[in-house]
Every structure is written in structure tokens, then in C-alpha cells.
């Protein structure tokens, strides 16, 4: 029998298993919009950061930060990086 290698089998499933072992909760969002609105609170499949979870997590982890600092952190974390160069220069 020929073994088939897929990204799902080689990367996604082992990553999900590891995250589960570490106590993370995982969610299969493949059919997320089949019944209408997303149960994760996303507006589209292109929205990769769950803002409804990010903001409270940042507040919980940084209770002394002013709201403006939290908003700046959210802006930086969600900034569009699609046009960025994937290479970097070493200081040689």
C-alpha cells in the first residue's frame, strides 16, 4: 500500500496533537461558515486573528497598560504583512 503524504498528515495533525497535549483547545473551522455566522466571531475566512479573544487576552496579560497601548499592540499584531519581503539581511 502506497503511503500518501499531505500537509494535513505531515504538519497540521501533529501540530494539533501537540497543542492538545499542551492543554490548548482546538477547533476544526473548515466548515465554519456553513450554517451562517462564524461561531468563532470572524467576519470572513481571511480574518486570521480572533479579535474577540485577542483584546481580552492582552488585557488579562497586561493589566497595568492603558487602553491606548493595548490598541497599539492590536494594530501591530494585526498589521497586513502580505507585501513584506520574506528575506532578511544578516549584518555581515
C-alpha positions, 0 to 999 in steps of 0.5 A: 500500500502506497503511503500518501503524504499531505500537509494535513498528515505531515504538519497540521495533525501533529501540530494539533496533537501537540497543542492538545497535549499542551492543554490548548483547545482546538477547533476544526473551522473548515466548515465554519461558515456553513450554517451562517455566522462564524461561531468563532466571531470572524467576519470572513475566512481571511480574518486570521486573528480572533479579535474577540479573544485577542483584546481580552487576552492582552488585557488579562496579560497586561493589566497595568497598560492603558487602553491606548497601548493595548490598541497599539499592540492590536494594530501591530499584531494585526498589521497586513504583512502580505507585501513584506519581503520574506528575506532578511539581511544578516549584518555581515 
